[in-house]
C-alpha cells in the first residue's frame, strides 16, 4: 500500500474514493473555522485514522491547497481546535493560584474543567488520544506540535510541585509524571463513562486519586 516506502497511513495514501460529491459552492469566508467545524463532524463520524484532510476540505468548501497551508496534517487540526481550551484552562489555574486556593482545590477545579472539555469537544479529544497514543512516524511535526501546545499535564504540574514542596501532596514521582497520571486517568474515565456528567467523572477521580481509597 505504500510503494514509496514513506510509511504513510493507509487512509492517507489511498486515493480519495470516499470524497463527497462535488457540487458548486461558494468558498468559505473563514477557511480556518470551516475546516475545524468540518473536522469535528468527520472525526465524530469516521474516527481519527479514517478521516482525510481532503474530505474535510471538500466539506468545508476550502481549496485543498489552502487547507494544506492552514493545516498540513491532522494533528495540526487538533491543535487549532483545542488550543483555545488549553489556554483557558491554563489561565484558570493561574487565577486559582492568584486568589489563594490550596493545591487540592486547584487540582479538583482543573479536573472538572478537563472533564467539561472532554464532553464539549468529544470528537477532538477522542482524536487527540488516538493521535498521541499511536506511533505516527509519518507526522512527526504534527505530533511534536501536539506535545508542545496541547500538554494538559503541564498545566497542573507546577501546582503539584508546589504541593510537594509544602508536604501536602506525595513526592512519589516528578510533578509532571503525577500530573500525567491524573490527567490520563480522568480522560479514560470520561471516555468510558460517557453517560456520566463531567462533575461526576471529575469527582470520582478526585476522591480516588486525591483522597485515596482509605475509609479512615
Backbone as CSV, one residue per row, in Angstrom:
resi,resn,N_x,N_y,N_z,CA_x,CA_y,CA_z,C_x,C_y,C_z
1,UNK,0.826,-1.204,0.000,0.000,0.000,0.000,0.861,1.255,0.000
2,UNK,2.099,1.137,0.360,2.989,2.308,0.464,4.223,2.046,-0.386
3,UNK,4.050,2.101,-1.703,5.107,1.706,-2.623,6.309,2.627,-2.563
4,UNK,6.115,3.854,-2.086,7.230,4.798,-1.992,8.033,4.612,-0.724
5,UNK,7.568,3.683,0.159,8.266,3.396,1.410,8.366,4.612,2.323
6,UNK,7.330,5.453,2.294,7.306,6.615,3.183,6.541,6.331,4.457
7,UNK,6.018,5.098,4.551,5.345,4.659,5.780,4.161,5.561,6.131
8,UNK,3.407,5.965,5.144,2.223,6.773,5.415,1.076,5.902,5.858
9,UNK,0.075,6.515,6.502,-1.122,5.776,6.901,-1.874,5.312,5.668
10,UNK,-2.533,4.165,5.748,-3.305,3.662,4.630,-4.359,4.665,4.203
11,UNK,-5.074,5.256,5.187,-6.140,6.186,4.837,-5.608,7.472,4.232
12,UNK,-4.334,7.775,4.439,-3.754,8.982,3.859,-3.067,8.719,2.532
13,UNK,-2.884,7.453,2.154,-2.192,7.155,0.907,-3.112,6.610,-0.171
14,UNK,-4.274,6.116,0.216,-5.241,5.676,-0.783,-5.816,6.867,-1.523
15,UNK,-6.266,6.647,-2.738,-6.910,7.726,-3.486,-8.209,8.091,-2.812
16,UNK,-8.641,9.311,-3.051,-9.812,9.836,-2.327,-11.097,9.304,-2.939
17,UNK,-11.373,8.014,-2.697,-12.567,7.392,-3.259,-13.825,7.760,-2.497
18,UNK,-13.675,8.197,-1.265,-14.841,8.427,-0.426,-15.173,9.911,-0.290
19,UNK,-14.621,10.747,-1.152,-14.938,12.164,-1.067,-16.395,12.401,-1.410
20,UNK,-17.052,13.342,-0.750,-18.438,13.634,-1.075,-18.548,14.188,-2.482
21,UNK,-19.713,14.033,-3.122,-19.890,14.531,-4.482,-19.587,16.019,-4.565
22,UNK,-18.908,16.387,-5.631,-18.530,17.786,-5.801,-19.704,18.584,-6.333
23,UNK,-20.103,19.593,-5.628,-21.177,20.488,-6.065,-20.687,21.912,-5.933
24,UNK,-21.098,22.785,-6.861,-20.631,24.175,-6.811,-21.040,24.838,-5.505
25,UNK,-20.079,25.333,-4.783,-20.348,26.019,-3.526,-19.418,27.214,-3.424
26,UNK,-19.905,28.304,-2.870,-19.006,29.445,-2.671,-17.926,29.083,-1.666
27,UNK,-16.710,29.588,-1.839,-15.640,29.276,-0.893,-15.950,29.805,0.503
28,UNK,-15.466,29.118,1.491,-15.716,29.534,2.874,-15.072,30.891,3.144
29,UNK,-15.820,31.765,3.824,-15.288,33.084,4.160,-14.201,32.995,5.222
30,UNK,-14.364,32.049,6.138,-13.370,31.825,7.189,-12.894,30.387,7.057
31,UNK,-11.887,30.144,6.224,-11.482,28.758,5.952,-10.997,27.998,7.181
32,UNK,-10.333,28.688,8.104,-9.859,28.008,9.308,-11.038,27.490,10.135
33,UNK,-12.018,28.350,10.384,-13.186,27.941,11.161,-13.974,26.858,10.429
34,UNK,-14.076,26.979,9.113,-14.813,25.988,8.334,-14.130,24.629,8.384
35,UNK,-12.809,24.625,8.326,-12.066,23.369,8.406,-12.246,22.707,9.761
36,UNK,-12.188,23.488,10.825,-12.330,22.931,12.170,-13.741,22.373,12.365
37,UNK,-14.755,23.089,11.871,-16.130,22.609,12.006,-16.332,21.311,11.228
38,UNK,-15.800,21.259,10.023,-15.929,20.039,9.224,-15.147,18.890,9.847
39,UNK,-13.971,19.187,10.387,-13.164,18.150,11.026,-13.870,17.573,12.245
40,UNK,-14.546,18.421,12.995,-15.274,17.939,14.172,-16.292,16.883,13.764
41,UNK,-17.025,17.159,12.703,-18.039,16.209,12.234,-17.406,14.931,11.684
42,UNK,-16.320,15.086,10.926,-15.674,13.921,10.326,-15.015,13.025,11.370
43,UNK,-14.347,13.630,12.342,-13.740,12.830,13.403,-14.813,12.072,14.177
44,UNK,-15.933,12.731,14.429,-17.017,12.084,15.163,-17.612,10.929,14.363
45,UNK,-17.684,11.104,13.060,-18.326,10.098,12.206,-17.379,8.965,11.820
46,UNK,-16.130,9.284,11.489,-15.209,8.300,10.939,-14.087,7.885,11.886
47,UNK,-13.842,8.694,12.914,-12.691,8.438,13.763,-11.454,9.116,13.204
48,UNK,-10.413,9.180,14.029,-9.217,9.927,13.652,-8.524,9.361,12.415
49,UNK,-8.300,8.048,12.384,-7.472,7.476,11.327,-8.186,7.386,9.984
50,UNK,-9.504,7.282,9.983,-10.236,7.188,8.725,-10.600,8.553,8.141
51,UNK,-10.396,9.584,8.885,-10.692,10.939,8.385,-9.550,11.426,7.506
52,UNK,-9.899,12.073,6.402,-8.910,12.579,5.458,-9.013,14.100,5.373
53,UNK,-7.879,14.758,5.267,-7.872,16.207,5.117,-8.578,16.604,3.822
54,UNK,-8.430,15.787,2.773,-9.096,16.085,1.510,-10.611,16.133,1.675
55,UNK,-11.137,15.191,2.431,-12.578,15.147,2.672,-13.026,16.351,3.484
56,UNK,-12.256,16.671,4.510,-12.577,17.833,5.337,-12.611,19.099,4.490
57,UNK,-11.633,19.255,3.606,-11.559,20.449,2.765,-12.770,20.570,1.856
58,UNK,-13.196,19.456,1.261,-14.361,19.489,0.378,-15.613,19.882,1.156
59,UNK,-15.809,19.261,2.315,-16.992,19.565,3.129,-16.969,21.014,3.592
60,UNK,-15.783,21.522,3.900,-15.653,22.903,4.395,-15.678,23.938,3.283
61,UNK,-15.680,23.492,2.026,-15.622,24.403,0.873,-14.347,25.249,0.897
62,UNK,-13.247,24.566,1.187,-11.938,25.210,1.234,-11.045,24.528,0.200
63,UNK,-10.410,25.291,-0.696,-9.485,24.670,-1.658,-8.432,23.848,-0.930
64,UNK,-8.099,22.699,-1.502,-7.170,21.803,-0.832,-5.823,22.474,-0.579
65,UNK,-5.361,23.280,-1.504,-4.087,23.972,-1.320,-4.143,24.882,-0.098
66,UNK,-5.265,25.589,0.061,-5.446,26.450,1.233,-5.519,25.613,2.501
67,UNK,-6.269,24.519,2.438,-6.410,23.639,3.604,-5.059,23.120,4.063
68,UNK,-4.217,22.722,3.123,-2.899,22.188,3.467,-1.983,23.257,4.053
69,UNK,-2.154,24.490,3.628,-1.358,25.568,4.197,-1.766,25.850,5.648
70,UNK,-3.071,25.822,5.892,-3.559,26.082,7.246,-3.279,24.911,8.178
71,UNK,-3.508,23.713,7.688,-3.368,22.505,8.500,-2.627,21.440,7.690
72,UNK,-1.294,21.420,7.768,-0.525,20.445,6.988,-0.858,18.991,7.319
73,UNK,-1.235,18.718,8.556,-1.561,17.356,8.968,-2.786,17.396,9.881
74,UNK,-3.343,16.228,10.138,-4.479,16.151,11.053,-4.128,16.594,12.469
75,UNK,-2.944,16.274,12.990,-2.588,16.813,14.305,-2.624,18.336,14.361
76,UNK,-2.298,19.003,13.254,-2.372,20.461,13.239,-3.829,20.936,13.395
77,UNK,-4.764,20.159,12.870,-6.181,20.498,13.059,-6.549,20.372,14.534
78,UNK,-6.062,19.324,15.182,-6.342,19.151,16.605,-5.814,20.326,17.415
79,UNK,-4.609,20.763,17.094,-4.038,21.906,17.798,-4.902,23.146,17.573
80,UNK,-5.295,23.371,16.319,-6.126,24.534,16.015,-7.457,24.512,16.736
81,UNK,-8.014,23.320,16.912,-9.326,23.196,17.545,-9.269,23.290,19.062
82,UNK,-8.202,22.787,19.677,-8.149,22.657,21.135,-7.258,23.678,21.826
83,UNK,-6.477,24.423,21.060,-5.517,25.338,21.679,-6.203,26.372,22.569
84,UNK,-7.355,26.877,22.162,-8.044,27.894,22.974,-8.508,27.314,24.305
85,UNK,-8.894,26.041,24.302,-9.310,25.397,25.555,-8.111,25.248,26.502
86,UNK,-6.969,24.886,25.946,-5.766,24.749,26.764,-5.392,26.094,27.382
87,UNK,-5.481,27.150,26.569,-5.159,28.492,27.070,-6.110,28.897,28.190
88,UNK,-7.399,28.586,28.027,-8.386,28.944,29.045,-8.142,28.184,30.344
89,UNK,-7.807,26.900,30.250,-7.538,26.118,31.451,-6.261,26.584,32.147
90,UNK,-5.270,26.957,31.356,-4.027,27.477,31.931,-4.286,28.767,32.693
91,UNK,-5.091,29.634,32.102,-5.421,30.899,32.762,-6.235,30.658,34.030
92,UNK,-7.138,29.695,33.985,-7.969,29.399,35.150,-7.126,28.898,36.321
93,UNK,-6.137,28.061,36.047,-5.245,27.583,37.108,-4.442,28.747,37.682
94,UNK,-3.972,29.631,36.808,-3.230,30.806,37.272,-4.112,31.678,38.171
95,UNK,-5.387,31.816,37.822,-6.307,32.598,38.643,-6.532,31.933,39.995
96,UNK,-6.671,30.608,39.994,-6.855,29.887,41.252,-5.659,30.101,42.184
97,UNK,-4.465,30.082,41.604,-3.264,30.352,42.406,-3.266,31.783,42.916
98,UNK,-3.682,32.708,42.070,-3.666,34.125,42.423,-4.594,34.436,43.584
99,UNK,-5.753,33.797,43.607,-6.723,34.096,44.672,-6.476,33.261,45.926
100,UNK,-5.452,32.412,45.897,-5.031,31.728,47.110,-5.699,30.412,47.421
101,UNK,-6.275,29.738,46.423,-6.832,28.414,46.688,-5.708,27.436,47.004
102,UNK,-6.017,26.425,47.808,-4.974,25.450,48.120,-4.809,24.469,46.962
103,UNK,-3.748,23.681,47.031,-3.379,22.831,45.904,-4.448,21.777,45.589
104,UNK,-5.057,21.222,46.607,-6.104,20.217,46.377,-7.276,20.838,45.631
105,UNK,-7.709,22.008,46.066,-8.819,22.690,45.396,-8.484,22.996,43.942
106,UNK,-7.270,23.433,43.699,-6.874,23.800,42.337,-6.880,22.574,41.430
107,UNK,-6.353,21.473,41.925,-6.348,20.252,41.121,-7.778,19.776,40.872
108,UNK,-8.621,19.849,41.874,-10.025,19.449,41.703,-10.709,20.329,40.662
109,UNK,-10.486,21.634,40.726,-11.068,22.539,39.739,-10.572,22.209,38.338
110,UNK,-9.289,21.917,38.230,-8.704,21.602,36.931,-9.293,20.315,36.355
111,UNK,-9.471,19.310,37.200,-10.063,18.061,36.736,-11.477,18.291,36.200
112,UNK,-12.231,19.133,36.858,-13.583,19.429,36.391,-13.552,20.141,35.045
113,UNK,-12.639,21.091,34.888,-12.531,21.796,33.606,-12.144,20.831,32.488
114,UNK,-11.213,19.943,32.767,-10.805,18.949,31.772,-11.980,18.056,31.381
115,UNK,-12.745,17.626,32.375,-13.888,16.754,32.110,-14.931,17.466,31.253
116,UNK,-15.113,18.751,31.493,-16.074,19.510,30.694,-15.611,19.663,29.252
117,UNK,-14.326,19.893,29.053,-13.802,19.980,27.691,-13.925,18.632,26.983
118,UNK,-13.702,17.545,27.713,-13.828,16.213,27.124,-15.230,15.972,26.603
119,UNK,-16.232,16.557,27.253,-17.615,16.433,26.790,-17.904,17.429,25.677
120,UNK,-17.453,18.653,25.860,-17.725,19.702,24.877,-17.060,19.420,23.539
121,UNK,-15.877,18.849,23.586,-15.109,18.580,22.362,-14.802,17.087,22.251
122,UNK,-15.832,16.265,22.366,-15.632,14.820,22.375,-14.873,14.327,21.147
123,UNK,-15.272,14.778,19.963,-14.653,14.293,18.729,-13.166,14.616,18.690
124,UNK,-12.819,15.843,19.064,-11.417,16.241,19.023,-10.601,15.594,20.141
125,UNK,-11.192,15.445,21.314,-10.462,14.820,22.415,-10.226,13.332,22.137
126,UNK,-11.218,12.658,21.545,-11.020,11.268,21.142,-9.888,11.170,20.119
127,UNK,-9.904,12.095,19.166,-8.874,12.103,18.130,-7.495,12.408,18.720
128,UNK,-7.456,13.287,19.704,-6.194,13.628,20.354,-5.576,12.405,21.013
129,UNK,-6.377,11.651,21.730,-5.876,10.451,22.396,-5.352,9.451,21.358
130,UNK,-6.093,9.293,20.255,-5.653,8.368,19.210,-4.342,8.821,18.587
131,UNK,-4.215,10.113,18.341,-3.012,10.644,17.699,-1.787,10.483,18.587
132,UNK,-1.940,10.777,19.853,-0.802,10.706,20.771,-0.435,9.256,21.075
133,UNK,-1.431,8.396,21.197,-1.174,7.001,21.565,-0.553,6.213,20.417
134,UNK,-0.823,6.627,19.185,-0.312,5.880,18.037,1.057,6.399,17.631
135,UNK,1.968,5.491,17.297,3.319,5.873,16.900,3.296,6.305,15.432
136,UNK,3.023,7.588,15.198,2.757,8.094,13.856,4.027,8.661,13.241
137,UNK,4.836,7.806,12.649,6.117,8.240,12.108,5.948,9.188,10.933
138,UNK,4.818,9.119,10.228,4.657,9.952,9.037,4.298,11.385,9.370
139,UNK,4.008,11.676,10.658,3.595,13.020,11.027,4.372,13.538,12.241
140,UNK,5.697,13.488,12.209,6.464,13.887,13.402,6.246,15.331,13.791
141,UNK,6.133,16.225,12.820,5.940,17.630,13.161,4.587,17.841,13.823
142,UNK,3.579,17.146,13.336,2.266,17.277,13.937,2.235,16.791,15.361
143,UNK,2.881,15.649,15.619,2.903,15.116,16.973,3.714,16.011,17.894
144,UNK,4.811,16.561,17.391,5.600,17.486,18.197,4.766,18.695,18.577
145,UNK,3.959,19.158,17.630,3.092,20.300,17.887,2.067,19.968,18.966
146,UNK,1.512,18.764,18.907,0.546,18.347,19.923,1.196,18.333,21.303
147,UNK,2.360,17.727,21.400,3.020,17.597,22.697,3.383,18.963,23.282
148,UNK,3.715,19.903,22.439,4.114,21.218,22.916,2.909,22.089,23.246
149,UNK,1.883,22.046,22.420,0.794,23.008,22.528,-0.457,22.473,23.201
150,UNK,-0.597,21.168,23.298,-1.774,20.581,23.944,-1.355,19.723,25.130
151,UNK,-0.423,20.244,25.902,0.144,19.488,27.018,-0.706,19.695,28.266
152,UNK,-1.745,18.910,28.400,-2.647,19.030,29.552,-1.934,18.825,30.893
153,UNK,-1.080,17.816,31.034,-0.414,17.629,32.331,0.434,18.825,32.750
154,UNK,1.037,19.517,31.775,1.904,20.647,32.111,1.149,21.789,32.780
155,UNK,-0.163,21.855,32.568,-0.957,22.931,33.169,-0.963,22.823,34.687
156,UNK,-1.051,21.591,35.175,-1.227,21.383,36.604,0.066,20.970,37.313
157,UNK,1.101,20.639,36.548,2.360,20.188,37.156,2.953,21.194,38.143
158,UNK,2.971,22.505,37.858,3.529,23.451,38.836,2.763,23.472,40.158
159,UNK,1.454,23.242,40.094,0.653,23.193,41.321,1.029,21.965,42.144
160,UNK,1.238,20.851,41.455,1.657,19.640,42.158,3.035,19.834,42.779
161,UNK,3.925,20.492,42.067,5.251,20.804,42.614,5.129,21.646,43.878
162,UNK,4.235,22.632,43.829,4.024,23.497,44.991,3.488,22.685,46.168
163,UNK,2.566,21.771,45.881,2.023,20.920,46.932,3.068,19.987,47.512
164,UNK,3.950,19.484,46.662,5.043,18.645,47.143,5.987,19.424,48.045
165,UNK,6.292,20.649,47.643,7.191,21.483,48.437,6.617,21.762,49.821
166,UNK,5.299,21.853,49.904,4.635,22.105,51.178,4.410,20.828,51.981
167,UNK,4.615,19.683,51.343,4.354,18.421,52.018,2.898,18.029,51.995
168,UNK,2.098,18.705,51.168,0.664,18.419,51.070,0.398,17.272,50.108
169,UNK,1.166,17.184,49.035,0.995,16.158,48.019,2.204,15.224,48.004
170,UNK,1.963,14.012,47.572,3.012,12.994,47.569,4.184,13.380,46.668
171,UNK,5.358,12.966,47.076,6.564,13.173,46.275,7.055,11.855,45.688
172,UNK,6.123,10.951,45.421,6.483,9.621,44.926,7.054,9.656,43.519
173,UNK,6.825,10.772,42.796,7.345,10.879,41.435,7.441,12.356,41.070
174,UNK,7.987,12.629,39.895,8.108,14.012,39.433,6.728,14.609,39.221
175,UNK,6.575,15.917,39.425,5.263,16.555,39.264,4.610,16.296,37.913
176,UNK,5.394,16.342,36.826,4.813,16.140,35.502,4.302,14.723,35.331
177,UNK,4.971,13.740,35.968,4.523,12.359,35.873,3.226,12.155,36.655
178,UNK,3.144,12.770,37.814,1.910,12.677,38.601,0.773,13.376,37.864
179,UNK,1.068,14.546,37.291,0.054,15.284,36.538,-0.444,14.463,35.353
180,UNK,0.481,13.783,34.673,0.098,12.946,33.539,-0.781,11.788,33.990
181,UNK,-0.427,11.181,35.109,-1.225,10.071,35.616,-2.643,10.486,35.965
182,UNK,-2.769,11.632,36.635,-4.090,12.130,37.000,-4.900,12.464,35.749
183,UNK,-4.268,13.167,34.815,-4.964,13.586,33.595,-5.408,12.384,32.777
184,UNK,-4.514,11.423,32.592,-4.854,10.236,31.796,-5.972,9.431,32.440
185,UNK,-5.933,9.322,33.749,-6.979,8.585,34.460,-8.333,9.271,34.291
186,UNK,-8.328,10.590,34.378,-9.574,11.338,34.193,-10.118,11.153,32.780
187,UNK,-9.264,11.308,31.770,-9.723,11.192,30.387,-10.250,9.794,30.107
188,UNK,-9.577,8.768,30.633,-10.072,7.406,30.461,-11.451,7.255,31.073
189,UNK,-11.626,7.834,32.256,-12.940,7.785,32.911,-13.999,8.479,32.052
190,UNK,-13.661,9.642,31.510,-14.612,10.388,30.684,-14.981,9.615,29.423
191,UNK,-13.996,8.949,28.813,-14.238,8.246,27.561,-15.000,6.941,27.766
192,UNK,-14.864,6.349,28.937,-15.546,5.077,29.193,-16.838,5.247,29.994
193,UNK,-17.109,6.446,30.457,-18.335,6.727,31.207,-19.013,7.947,30.591
194,UNK,-19.333,7.828,29.322,-19.866,8.975,28.584,-21.259,9.395,29.045
195,UNK,-21.988,8.495,29.681,-23.318,8.860,30.165,-23.260,9.610,31.494
196,UNK,-22.090,9.639,32.121,-21.940,10.354,33.379,-21.641,11.826,33.096
197,UNK,-22.004,12.676,34.021,-21.741,14.099,33.863,-20.259,14.391,34.102
198,UNK,-19.758,15.504,33.556,-18.375,15.887,33.850,-18.127,16.019,35.347
199,UNK,-19.129,16.531,36.064,-18.997,16.695,37.513,-18.812,15.343,38.204
200,UNK,-19.597,14.348,37.782,-19.485,13.012,38.390,-18.126,12.387,38.101
201,UNK,-17.674,12.494,36.853,-16.385,11.903,36.495,-15.232,12.584,37.216
202,UNK,-15.268,13.902,37.276,-14.201,14.631,37.962,-14.204,14.322,39.458
203,UNK,-15.390,14.236,40.053,-15.478,13.938,41.479,-14.955,12.540,41.785
204,UNK,-15.254,11.575,40.918,-14.779,10.211,41.123,-13.257,10.173,41.150
205,UNK,-12.625,10.820,40.172,-11.165,10.820,40.107,-10.571,11.603,41.267
206,UNK,-11.208,12.696,41.644,-10.715,13.479,42.779,-10.704,12.642,44.045
207,UNK,-11.808,11.946,44.297,-11.901,11.127,45.503,-10.888,9.988,45.470
208,UNK,-10.730,9.362,44.319,-9.845,8.204,44.209,-8.376,8.605,44.265
209,UNK,-8.008,9.630,43.483,-6.598,9.990,43.343,-6.136,10.932,44.450
210,UNK,-6.935,11.943,44.751,-6.504,12.946,45.716,-6.769,12.537,47.157
211,UNK,-7.841,11.801,47.389,-8.214,11.445,48.749,-7.996,9.971,49.071
212,UNK,-7.691,9.163,48.049,-7.337,7.776,48.269,-8.514,6.870,48.513
213,UNK,-8.210,5.621,48.765,-9.235,4.593,48.958,-9.455,4.268,50.434
214,UNK,-8.683,4.882,51.311,-8.845,4.594,52.745,-10.179,5.138,53.250
215,UNK,-10.807,4.396,54.115,-12.069,4.846,54.694,-11.863,5.657,55.952
216,UNK,-10.630,5.657,56.478,-10.340,6.454,57.681,-8.847,6.654,57.829
